[in-house]
Each structure stands twice: as structure tokens, then as C-alpha cells.
Amino acid sequence: MRGKKDRAWMPWLMALAIAALPVAQDVQAAPEKKAAASKQVANGKTASRKVAKPANMAAKKAGTSRSARSKAASATRVAAVAARHAAHAGASLEEAQNLVLQSASALVLDQSSGQLMFEKNADAVVPIASLTKLMTAMVTLDAHLPLKEMLTISEDDVDTLKGTRSRLKVGTRLSREDMLLLALMSSENRAASALARHYPGGREAFIQAMNRKARKLGMSETQFADPTGLTSANVSSARDLVRLVDAAHRYPLIREFSTRTEYEVEIDGRPQLFRNTNALVRSPQWEIGLSKTGFINEAGKCLVMQAWIGGKPTIIVLLDSWGKMTRIGDANRIKRWVESVAVASRLLEG
């Protein structure tokens, strides 16, 4: 799974440096040629008819020299601006040339064009933890059930597989809309379970609908066994999850709820504040249109996002990241890399 070679593209800073080299050499050669010609004239070695060249030829030579100097200066400016941008963004030369990520599987896609920008073990089928809840949200919304209907957390929603905790105690009543929001924003497992349990036909019908939706989206390597992601039987690949993120991004409520920073609900007569599990939604450096995190031991830390980077809508999938901040670090490395590629492209086109 980890043996495939990472692939990236556009080692732009090196290309700029190489492109600027011939022009700089021409500029250095021009004064030397001019000095040699002057020496020949001073020594009387140039024929008289050549000394009497028309003034417009001399002007043409001067214009050519100025043009060479101008080209060199332009290339130098492009390289300097690109270097300043990379430095400002915190990107190293190595990052600009080769994107190196710590996540075991990853994929970066230009959402507008469908162009694959980067992939790493993108076809590895692995557990996806709470990324599952994006499918849970789509199936819930596809059923067009009343969002204001009150749902109740029951013993059936308690996690007996992993023993995870929840502030949604048995007996808690919230609207379907609030359950959906907490499932997406705070990855509340009991909320996701309650959504499935209150689906027409119950939990089993809900899971069947999840798998039908996956097939419809062309997610051939994906399988769902529960609506929360607590089971490692929920599996997918980074390539399939790009399809999931793209589809989920078309739902306005999923975009809104998955990127909300915090939300307060009343439980047992007391206000309870829930926060987004993705710290990047609170960062002014990011413009995130959709977000979902996930974690179980079998899956490692996972993160999927749709975000505007370098002026383009971009889908990011990161799977099996270990360490508290690895997935966040990888997301920031991707952002710097995409921005560096974008600014280099604009400069070269200009």
C-alpha cells in the first residue's frame, strides 16, 4: 500500500532558473562583443567600408542589446516574485518541486477541470471512519424527511463497538436538522445513528441506501456497513472519496453544516456548545467549502475537504494520517504547493 511512488508535477522554480540562464548569458556576451568591436576599430583592423556603416545598423545593434537586457530582467523578476511568494507562503524549494505528505493515501483534484494534481496510494482500499457521515447526510437529505421533526436518542444509538462517549444522552430530543448538523460538524456518532434509525425502513434500509448511492456515484471500491464509521468494515479509496466529496458539495446544507465553526444546543435544559472537529475551518488562511474528519484506530486520522486554493476549487483527500497534527500539516503543505504552482503559472503566462 505504501510502496507506490508519489507523483507531483511542475517543478516550476527550477524551470524558471533554467529558462533565465540563456538570456542572462546573452546579456553578459553583448558587452564583450561590443568591446571587441571597439578594439578592432581602434587598431585600424576594420576595413574602411565597415567603419562607415549606416547609423541605422548601429541603432539596430543597440536595440538588440537593450532587448536582451530587458528579457533577462523580466526573467529575473519572474523568478524573484515566485521565490518571494514561496517564502511568504512558507514553502521550501523541495515542497515547491515535490509534494511530500505523511498521510498513507492522498489525492488532490482540481474540481473545476477534473484534473488530477497529485496522488499517493489513491487506489488503496482502507477504512474511512467518520468520513462515512458525508454519505449518511446525503442519504438523509435525499429522503426529503421533515428537518424539524424531533428525533430521540435511544439505547440503540449507544456505541458498544468502540465505547466512544457522547454528550447526547439517551433520551435527548433534537430536530433532524440539529442531528444532521452535529453529525457533520462535530462527528456525533449518536446523532448519525439516530438519523439512520429514523429512516423509512430503519437502519438496515438506510445502509442499503448508502451502498446504492455509492454505486450510483461510481464508487466501485466503497462499502458501507453502518452510518457512523465506527466499524472498520466501512471502506473506500482516496479515488472514490473524491467522488463522494464532489457529490456532497452539491448539497447546500452539507456545505453549511460541515464548515460551521460551532453550534449551541440545549440538552437537559442546559446549553451545550459543540465545535467543528476540523480546526482549519476557523483559520482565516483557508476558504473551505466542505469539511469532514474521521478517526478510528484501523483508519488512522482522515480528512477530506473542498477548498478554494490558488483561485481554484480543490478537493483534498487525506487517509491514514498518524500523529495529532499530521493531517493538518499535510493539508497546509498541499495548500502552499497548489498556491506556488498557481502563481508560477500566472507569471509564466504573463
HUGISUL-V130816 format. One record per residue. N is the residue number from 1. PSI is psi in radians with two decimals (* if undefined). Layout:
N;PSI, N;PSI
//
This chain:
1;-0.71, 2;0.03, 3;-0.25, 4;2.55, 5;2.32, 6;2.58, 7;2.30, 8;-3.11, 9;2.88, 10;1.27, 11;1.28, 12;-0.63, 13;-0.70, 14;-0.70, 15;-0.71, 16;-0.75, 17;-0.72, 18;-0.70, 19;-0.56, 20;-0.33, 21;-0.90, 22;-0.67, 23;-0.75, 24;-0.65, 25;-0.70, 26;-0.72, 27;-0.70, 28;-0.60, 29;-0.55, 30;-0.84, 31;-0.62, 32;-0.75, 33;-0.71, 34;-0.70, 35;-0.68, 36;-0.71, 37;-0.72, 38;-0.69, 39;-0.69, 40;-0.74, 41;-0.76, 42;-0.59, 43;-0.02, 44;0.34, 45;-0.16, 46;2.34, 47;2.61, 48;-0.58, 49;-0.43, 50;-0.52, 51;-0.56, 52;0.62, 53;2.60, 54;2.62, 55;-0.51, 56;-0.44, 57;-0.73, 58;-0.72, 59;-0.66, 60;-0.72, 61;-0.78, 62;-0.70, 63;-0.71, 64;-0.73, 65;-0.74, 66;-0.68, 67;-0.74, 68;-0.77, 69;-0.66, 70;-0.73, 71;-0.75, 72;-0.75, 73;-0.70, 74;-0.79, 75;-0.70, 76;-0.73, 77;-0.74, 78;-0.83, 79;-0.69, 80;-0.75, 81;-0.75, 82;-0.74, 83;-0.72, 84;-0.69, 85;-0.79, 86;-0.74, 87;-0.73, 88;-0.69, 89;-0.17, 90;0.26, 91;2.31, 92;2.91, 93;-0.68, 94;-0.72, 95;-0.69, 96;-0.59, 97;-0.72, 98;2.04, 99;2.06, 100;2.08, 101;2.67, 102;-0.34, 103;2.52, 104;-0.61, 105;2.49, 106;2.70, 107;2.41, 108;2.24, 109;2.37, 110;1.88, 111;-0.58, 112;-0.68, 113;-0.28, 114;0.15, 115;2.25, 116;2.14, 117;-0.57, 118;2.52, 119;2.63, 120;2.03, 121;0.75, 122;-0.30, 123;0.02, 124;2.23, 125;2.04, 126;2.81, 127;2.54, 128;0.03, 129;-2.36, 130;0.01, 131;-0.38, 132;-0.63, 133;-0.29, 134;-0.70, 135;-0.68, 136;-0.75, 137;-0.74, 138;-0.76, 139;-0.70, 140;-0.83, 141;-0.57, 142;-0.46, 143;-0.20, 144;0.75, 145;2.69, 146;2.12, 147;-0.39, 148;-0.06, 149;2.37, 150;2.28, 151;2.66, 152;2.31, 153;2.24, 154;3.10, 155;-0.47, 156;-0.31, 157;-0.11, 158;2.36, 159;1.88, 160;-0.12, 161;-0.88, 162;-0.25, 163;0.48, 164;2.66, 165;2.88, 166;2.53, 167;-0.12, 168;1.58, 169;2.73, 170;2.28, 171;-0.21, 172;2.32, 173;2.16, 174;2.77, 175;2.77, 176;-0.62, 177;-0.77, 178;-0.64, 179;-0.74, 180;-0.75, 181;-0.81, 182;-0.58, 183;-0.69, 184;-0.82, 185;-0.86, 186;0.09, 187;0.70, 188;2.00, 189;-0.68, 190;-0.59, 191;-0.76, 192;-0.71, 193;-0.73, 194;-0.65, 195;-0.74, 196;-0.70, 197;-0.52, 198;0.27, 199;2.55, 200;2.11, 201;-0.14, 202;-2.91, 203;-0.78, 204;-0.71, 205;-0.61, 206;-0.79, 207;-0.67, 208;-0.70, 209;-0.62, 210;-0.80, 211;-0.58, 212;-0.73, 213;-0.71, 214;-0.78, 215;-0.70, 216;-0.60, 217;-0.05, 218;0.37, 219;1.36, 220;-0.35, 221;0.28, 222;2.44, 223;2.37, 224;2.39, 225;-0.21, 226;2.88, 227;-0.05, 228;-0.58, 229;0.10, 230;-0.42, 231;2.48, 232;-0.05, 233;-0.25, 234;1.88, 235;2.72, 236;-3.10, 237;2.83, 238;-0.65, 239;-0.70, 240;-0.66, 241;-0.43, 242;-0.69, 243;-0.69, 244;-0.81, 245;-0.77, 246;-0.74, 247;-0.78, 248;-0.55, 249;-0.28, 250;-0.15, 251;1.98, 252;-0.70, 253;-0.62, 254;-0.70, 255;-0.81, 256;-0.86, 257;-0.64, 258;-0.30, 259;0.02, 260;2.42, 261;-0.64, 262;2.85, 263;2.43, 264;2.28, 265;2.78, 266;2.12, 267;2.19, 268;0.65, 269;0.07, 270;2.44, 271;2.36, 272;2.22, 273;2.17, 274;2.49, 275;2.79, 276;2.43, 277;-0.16, 278;1.90, 279;-0.39, 280;-0.38, 281;-0.31, 282;0.00, 283;2.24, 284;-0.20, 285;-0.19, 286;2.51, 287;1.58, 288;2.25, 289;-0.35, 290;2.53, 291;2.48, 292;2.32, 293;2.94, 294;2.62, 295;2.23, 296;2.84, 297;-0.70, 298;-0.44, 299;-0.33, 300;-2.95, 301;2.29, 302;2.69, 303;2.29, 304;2.51, 305;2.68, 306;2.22, 307;2.70, 308;2.06, 309;2.26, 310;0.53, 311;0.19, 312;2.53, 313;2.22, 314;2.38, 315;2.29, 316;2.28, 317;2.18, 318;2.13, 319;2.57, 320;1.01, 321;2.33, 322;2.59, 323;2.55, 324;-0.69, 325;0.20, 326;-0.81, 327;-0.60, 328;-0.76, 329;-0.74, 330;-0.71, 331;-0.74, 332;-0.62, 333;-0.70, 334;-0.76, 335;-0.83, 336;-0.71, 337;-0.83, 338;-0.73, 339;-0.69, 340;-0.75, 341;-0.74, 342;-0.79, 343;-0.63, 344;-0.71, 345;-0.77, 346;-0.70, 347;-0.71, 348;-0.65, 349;-0.55, 350;*
//
